[in-house]
Each structure stands twice: as C-alpha cells, then as structure tokens.
Amino acid sequence: MKFEDALAQMREGKKIRHPSFDDDIWFQACKVGFIYDIERAKEWPLSIVKMKGDREHPDMRPVYDPLNPECKHGNMPQINLFLLISDEWQVFE
C-alpha cells in the first residue's frame, strides 16, 4: 500500500507499519492535548506517534545534544524518503 493510502487509514484509527521495521514497531495517529480537556478533543490536530510494542518508541523523546546545545529537537523520529515512496506499507488493527 502507498504511504498516502496508509495515512488515510491511520486517520480512521488504523495502525500502520513498514516491513523494513522490526515486527513490534508501528505508527498511529493521536490527539495531543490535556487529558482533562476531553470535550475539545475533536478540535485538536492529529499527530503521529512511533510505537514499540505497546509503548511510545524511545525515538519520540527529545535528547539533549551536548555537542550542539542550541539544537532543541534532539533525535525526534524521521521517516526515510525511501519509505515515503514505498508501496509496501501495511495497515493492521
């Protein structure tokens, strides 16, 4: 499946993965906001979270880089361009 089609499925609540990743690594859409503000959840934008098993993948956590202290984003996950043009994306659940 093309990445665009997989993203459309992810917007509908499905999880996506690519066969080049380990079996327990996948992506899902989520809403970012305060948990106590659940009434406004429909207004929140969708984000993509990289998962490992049933937990957030460690790549999702910013890492302080002592060699470049001005860099604030750390090692946030990025998708390789070859994965974006791949037709091998899979949808599950």
Backbone hydrogen bonds in HBPLUS format (Angstrom, degrees):
<---DONOR---> <-ACCEPTOR-->    atom                        ^
c    i                          cat <-CA-CA->   ^        H-A-AA   ^      H-
h    n   atom  resd res      DA  || num        DHA   H-A  angle D-A-AA Bond
n    s   type  num  typ     dist DA aas  dist angle  dist       angle   num
A0089-TRP N   A0001-MET O   3.04 MM  88  4.96 134.8  2.25 154.7 144.0     1
A0006-ALA N   A0002-LYS O   2.98 MM   4  6.31 154.8  2.05 151.2 159.3     2
A0007-LEU N   A0003-PHE O   2.83 MM   4  6.09 154.6  1.89 153.3 159.9     3
A0008-ALA N   A0004-GLU O   3.08 MM   4  6.34 152.4  2.16 141.0 148.1     4
A0009-GLN N   A0005-ASP O   3.07 MM   4  6.39 154.1  2.14 145.0 151.4     5
A0010-MET N   A0006-ALA O   2.87 MM   4  6.14 147.3  1.97 143.7 153.8     6
A0011-ARG N   A0007-LEU O   2.93 MM   4  6.24 147.5  2.03 149.3 157.0     7
A0012-GLU N   A0009-GLN O   3.02 MM   3  5.13 136.4  2.22  97.6 110.2     8
A0014-LYS N   A0009-GLN O   3.17 MM   5  5.58 162.0  2.20 140.5 135.9     9
A0013-GLY N   A0010-MET O   2.96 MM   3  5.10 162.1  1.99 109.1 113.0    10
A0015-LYS N   A0092-PHE O   3.15 MM  77  5.47 166.3  2.17 174.2 170.0    11
A0092-PHE N   A0015-LYS O   2.92 MM  77  5.47 161.1  1.96 153.1 157.2    12
A0016-ILE N   A0027-PHE O   2.98 MM  11  5.30 163.7  2.01 148.6 153.8    13
A0027-PHE N   A0016-ILE O   2.79 MM  11  5.30 164.4  1.82 159.1 164.0    14
A0017-ARG N   A0090-GLN O   2.94 MM  73  5.32 150.3  2.03 145.2 151.8    15
A0090-GLN N   A0017-ARG O   2.83 MM  73  5.32 167.9  1.84 164.9 166.3    16
A0021-PHE N   A0018-HIS O   3.02 MM   3  5.78 167.8  2.03 126.7 130.5    17
A0025-ILE N   A0022-ASP O   3.15 MM   3  5.57 163.7  2.17 123.7 122.9    18
A0053-GLY N   A0024-ASP O   2.66 MM  29  4.89 161.2  1.69 149.5 152.0    19
A0026-TRP N   A0051-MET O   3.12 MM  25  5.32 152.6  2.20 133.0 140.8    20
A0051-MET N   A0026-TRP O   2.74 MM  25  5.32 176.2  1.74 169.7 168.8    21
A0028-GLN N   A0049-VAL O   3.10 MM  21  5.59 149.9  2.19 148.1 157.4    22
A0049-VAL N   A0028-GLN O   2.89 MM  21  5.59 167.8  1.91 166.7 170.7    23
A0030-CYS N   A0047-SER O   2.86 MM  17  5.28 151.7  1.94 141.0 146.5    24
A0047-SER N   A0030-CYS O   2.73 MM  17  5.28 157.7  1.78 159.9 167.3    25
A0037-ASP N   A0034-PHE O   3.02 MM   3  5.47 160.3  2.06 115.7 122.1    26
A0040-ARG N   A0037-ASP O   3.18 MM   3  5.90 146.1  2.30 117.9 125.2    27
A0041-ALA N   A0038-ILE O   3.19 MM   3  5.11 163.4  2.22 105.3 109.1    28
A0043-GLU N   A0040-ARG O   2.91 MM   3  5.55 151.3  2.00 120.4 128.7    29
A0044-TRP N   A0041-ALA O   3.15 MM   3  5.30 146.3  2.27 102.8 112.4    30
A0057-HIS N   A0050-LYS O   2.88 MM   7  5.58 174.1  1.88 139.2 138.0    31
A0052-LYS N   A0055-ARG O   2.83 MM   3  5.54 167.2  1.84 164.4 168.8    32
A0055-ARG N   A0052-LYS O   3.25 MM   3  5.54 165.2  2.27 123.5 126.6    33
A0060-MET N   A0057-HIS O   2.93 MM   3  5.71 164.6  1.95 126.8 131.4    34
A0061-ARG N   A0058-PRO O   3.17 MM   3  5.71 166.8  2.19 116.7 120.8    35
A0068-ASN N   A0065-ASP O   3.01 MM   3  5.37 144.8  2.14 109.1 119.3    36
A0071-CYS N   A0068-ASN O   3.02 MM   3  5.70 159.9  2.06 122.2 128.2    37
A0083-LEU N   A0080-ASN O   2.91 MM   3  5.34 134.0  2.13 108.7 121.2    38
A0084-LEU N   A0080-ASN O   3.24 MM   4  6.71 147.7  2.35 146.1 155.4    39
A0085-ILE N   A0081-LEU O   3.21 MM   4  6.56 146.1  2.33 149.1 156.8    40
A0086-SER N   A0083-LEU O   3.20 MM   3  5.00 154.5  2.27  97.7 105.3    41
